[in-house]
């Protein structure tokens, strides 16, 4: 049995996305850092962080190979607002850094 035009629910046009001042593409270390800097340096600006994947962390989350780690020291990758304080300069791949900051 098909519904007649009178009994079908009306279709709504797609909702228009909210306008933002800044659009950040990617929730990796740089995207999370950009969002924090916007909050502190441009408190009147609105922003959205888009991430295609179900997790934040960028390549730190995407590439997980046992026994392989970054050759970049964590002091270089540290945020000025949340510096790396672990005595180990080279860390195993982890999303904890991005998650703990976001």
Secondary structure, 3 states (H helix, E strand, C coil): CCCCCCCCCCCCCCCCCCCCCEEEECCCHHHHHHHHHHHHHCCCCCEEEECCCCCCCCHHHHCCCCCCCCCCCHHHHCECCECCCCCCCCCCCCCHHHHHHC
